[in-house]
């Protein structure tokens, strides 16, 4: 099986941010949560707050989205074609996407791609996380829960935060704006 990060790896950019922009254009009331989310982000910089709390505050905008499944479908209708061609050329039915983005968003993209996924569990009605953000050390924990000791042939990511997943793979690759290179296990400078 091959495993892929999603944002900035097979999708150019941050899908959660792109979805937020898509939603606020269609539902401007979602902007009402921005001041509180910004304040929470500023307060957390020196407080050692976790990403989960910051992102949970951000996802409160979902309270202002009346039909989230319809919005997710409309978003992917216009954004799925952005998936990098290199991924589409090598996609396999046993691929797994693992992402810190919310499962309600990533799930629809993965259903359309015909692959399995693991993502941050976010209540689509409230924006509250149902567990930890699927990021860094949490990714291998979630992968182990779902697939136990399954062997990962290849892992692809754009970020050093995925080094714990890269270490599990027989081969790992770094992606940068659609370009794929082998990962130097001693610490590739290409990773951010």
Secondary structure in CASP SS format (residue, H / E / C, confidence):
PFRMAT SS
TARGET T0000
AUTHOR 0000-0000-0000
METHOD secondary structure of the structure
MODEL  1
X C 1.00
X E 1.00
X E 1.00
X E 1.00
X C 1.00
X C 1.00
X E 1.00
X C 1.00
X C 1.00
X C 1.00
X E 1.00
X C 1.00
X C 1.00
X C 1.00
X H 1.00
X H 1.00
X H 1.00
X H 1.00
X H 1.00
X H 1.00
X H 1.00
X H 1.00
X H 1.00
X H 1.00
X H 1.00
X H 1.00
X C 1.00
X H 1.00
X H 1.00
X H 1.00
X H 1.00
X H 1.00
X H 1.00
X H 1.00
X H 1.00
X H 1.00
X H 1.00
X H 1.00
X H 1.00
X H 1.00
X H 1.00
X H 1.00
X H 1.00
X H 1.00
X H 1.00
X H 1.00
X H 1.00
X C 1.00
X C 1.00
X C 1.00
X H 1.00
X H 1.00
X H 1.00
X H 1.00
X H 1.00
X H 1.00
X H 1.00
X H 1.00
X H 1.00
X H 1.00
X H 1.00
X H 1.00
X H 1.00
X H 1.00
X C 1.00
X C 1.00
X C 1.00
X H 1.00
X H 1.00
X H 1.00
X H 1.00
X H 1.00
X H 1.00
X H 1.00
X H 1.00
X H 1.00
X H 1.00
X H 1.00
X H 1.00
X H 1.00
X H 1.00
X H 1.00
X E 1.00
X C 1.00
X H 1.00
X H 1.00
X H 1.00
X H 1.00
X H 1.00
X H 1.00
X C 1.00
X C 1.00
X C 1.00
X C 1.00
X C 1.00
X E 1.00
X E 1.00
X E 1.00
X E 1.00
X E 1.00
X E 1.00
X E 1.00
X H 1.00
X H 1.00
X H 1.00
X H 1.00
X H 1.00
X H 1.00
X H 1.00
X H 1.00
X H 1.00
X H 1.00
X H 1.00
X C 1.00
X C 1.00
X E 1.00
X E 1.00
X E 1.00
X E 1.00
X E 1.00
X C 1.00
X E 1.00
X C 1.00
X C 1.00
X C 1.00
X C 1.00
X C 1.00
X C 1.00
X E 1.00
X C 1.00
X C 1.00
X C 1.00
X C 1.00
X C 1.00
X C 1.00
X C 1.00
X H 1.00
X H 1.00
X H 1.00
X H 1.00
X H 1.00
X H 1.00
X H 1.00
X H 1.00
X H 1.00
X H 1.00
X H 1.00
X C 1.00
X C 1.00
X C 1.00
X C 1.00
X E 1.00
X E 1.00
X E 1.00
X E 1.00
X E 1.00
X E 1.00
X C 1.00
X C 1.00
X H 1.00
X H 1.00
X H 1.00
X H 1.00
X H 1.00
X H 1.00
X H 1.00
X C 1.00
X C 1.00
X E 1.00
X E 1.00
X E 1.00
X E 1.00
X E 1.00
X E 1.00
X E 1.00
X E 1.00
X C 1.00
X C 1.00
X E 1.00
X E 1.00
X E 1.00
X E 1.00
X C 1.00
X C 1.00
X C 1.00
X C 1.00
X C 1.00
X C 1.00
X C 1.00
X C 1.00
X C 1.00
X C 1.00
END
